[in-house]
Amino acid sequence: MRSLPWLLAGVAIGAGIAVLVLNGEEPEHATGYDSVDHAARKTFGWGTRQRAEGTVGSVVGRVKEGVGRFTGDSDLEAEDTVQKVAGKVKDAAGEAGQAVAETIHDLNK
């Protein structure tokens, strides 16, 4: 039962990060073409969602690692590695999506 507060704290931190990132402001893309503007916005939004999911996945992985170490559960501790790697991959994909959106915007000026 001593690990329950840590688990709840990890979930709360992950939920807080998700809310902050998912409700973030998208940059305004003032371009001359509505379809290109729409594509830039959708790509930026997708990238933001991927980064949020990646961050939450990494946090959950770290929480699982701590709980696994605390309880001595090697399976749970090993599961965290997979989740942290998946979180980092999603975060990188999100960064790439945001970079593509900025590039679309810059090319359409």
C-alpha positions in Angstrom: 0.0 0.0 0.0 3.0 2.3 0.4 3.3 2.4 -3.4 -0.2 3.6 -4.0 0.5 7.3 -3.4 3.4 7.2 -5.8 1.3 5.5 -8.4 -1.5 8.1 -8.0 1.0 10.9 -8.2 2.5 9.5 -11.4 -1.0 9.2 -13.0 -1.9 12.8 -11.9 1.4 14.2 -13.3 0.8 12.4 -16.6 -2.8 13.6 -16.8 -1.7 17.2 -16.1 0.9 17.0 -18.8 -1.6 15.7 -21.3 -4.1 18.4 -20.5 -1.5 21.1 -20.8 -0.1 19.8 -24.1 -3.4 18.9 -25.7 -5.0 22.3 -24.8 -1.9 24.3 -26.1 -2.3 27.1 -28.5 -1.6 26.3 -32.2 0.5 28.9 -34.0 -1.4 31.0 -36.5 -0.5 30.3 -40.0 -1.6 33.2 -42.2 -1.1 31.9 -45.7 -2.7 32.8 -49.0 -4.1 29.3 -49.6 -6.8 27.8 -47.3 -6.0 24.2 -48.2 -2.3 24.6 -47.4 -3.2 26.5 -44.2 -5.6 23.7 -43.2 -2.8 21.1 -43.9 -0.4 23.0 -41.7 -2.8 23.2 -38.9 -3.8 19.5 -39.0 -0.1 18.4 -39.2 0.8 20.6 -36.2 -2.2 19.3 -34.2 -1.2 15.7 -35.0 2.4 16.4 -33.9 1.2 18.0 -30.7 -1.0 14.9 -29.9 1.9 12.5 -30.6 4.2 14.5 -28.3 1.6 14.4 -25.6 1.0 10.7 -25.9 4.8 10.1 -25.9 5.3 12.2 -22.8 2.5 10.4 -21.0 3.9 7.0 -22.1 7.3 7.9 -20.8 5.9 9.1 -17.4 3.8 5.9 -17.1 6.9 3.8 -17.9 8.9 5.6 -15.2 6.1 5.0 -12.7 6.0 1.3 -13.6 9.7 1.1 -13.2 9.5 2.6 -9.7 6.7 0.3 -8.7 8.5 -2.7 -10.1 11.6 -1.9 -8.3 9.7 -1.2 -5.1 7.7 -4.4 -5.2 10.5 -6.5 -6.7 8.4 -7.4 -9.8 11.0 -7.9 -12.6 8.2 -8.3 -15.2 6.7 -4.9 -14.4 10.2 -3.3 -14.3 11.0 -4.7 -17.8 7.6 -3.5 -19.1 8.6 0.0 -18.3 11.5 -0.1 -20.8 9.2 -0.9 -23.7 6.8 1.9 -22.6 9.5 4.5 -22.3 11.0 3.6 -25.7 7.5 3.8 -27.3 7.0 7.2 -25.6 10.2 8.5 -26.9 9.4 7.3 -30.5 6.0 9.0 -30.3 7.6 12.2 -29.0 10.1 12.2 -31.9 7.3 11.6 -34.4 5.4 14.5 -32.9 8.4 16.8 -33.2 8.8 15.8 -36.8 5.1 16.5 -37.4 5.4 20.0 -35.9 8.6 20.7 -38.0 6.7 19.6 -41.1 3.8 22.0 -40.3 6.2 24.9 -39.8 8.0 24.1 -43.1 4.6 24.0 -44.9 3.8 27.3 -43.4 7.2 28.9 -44.2 7.1 27.6 -47.8 3.6 29.1 -48.4 4.4 32.6 -47.3 
